[in-house]
Amino acid sequence: MDKKNTGEEINHQDTLREYQEKYRILTEMMPLGAFRLGPAPDYRVVSANRMFPQMLGFDSGDTLEGISVKDLLIDPAHWQQIETDLVRDGSVTRRELQLKQKEGSGILVALNARVVPGTNVPIAWIDGIAEDVTERKVLEMEMHYHEEEVSRYVLALTRANEKLNLLSSITRHDILNQLTALSGYLELMGEGPKNPQIQKYIDIEKRIAQTGSVET
């Protein structure tokens, strides 16, 4: 091997190590769970950044290596559809599923994953990124609940207002009928014997009835 080829090989190795180091730093610093799974049928964890086991409630010294991905799911059956889509499309984006934490409870994550195909198998390994979206989903559910509560309140208020308007209309109609009857009786009283003092009271009552009719 000549010196030129040796130098190119060294440069290639240095570039590869630099890339690997940058990748390692990136995956360790980002607030997402990064992991690599081995091939079928078990899809065991080959490697993971520090955030991924922390998301699942493991201690900093714990490792997930060797654990099957199905053992990390609340419902292992969900992996079947993801595996089907990965084989067919080569990747999945923002796929929501529940991961199982160490103590048994679950968190909801949005999964982005891609397949690295092998020579003799459809999947040599899977690289994935998991984002914990539990709090966001809870907040969305609370907002949706409050929106429904507000909608119910507005609907109830609208119906109550319609009933009040109907009641007001009926009451106004009844008052007008009573005032009309009163005006009729006052007219009849005015046609009787003329007593100045009584006529004065009748005129006052007529004006009151007419004013009430107009205001109503």
Buried (B, 14 or more C-beta within 10 A) or exposed (E): EEEEEEEEEEEEEEEEEEEEEEEEEEBEEEEBBBBBBBBEEBBBBBBBBBBBBBBBBBEEEEEBBEBBBBEBBBEEEBBEEBBEBBEEEBBBEEBEBBBBBEEEEBBBBBBBBBBEEEEEEBBEBBBBBBBBBBEEBEEEEEEEEEEEEEEEEEEEEEEEEEEEEEEEEEEEEEBEEBBEEBBEEBEEBBEEEEEEEEBEEBEEBBEEBEEBBEEE
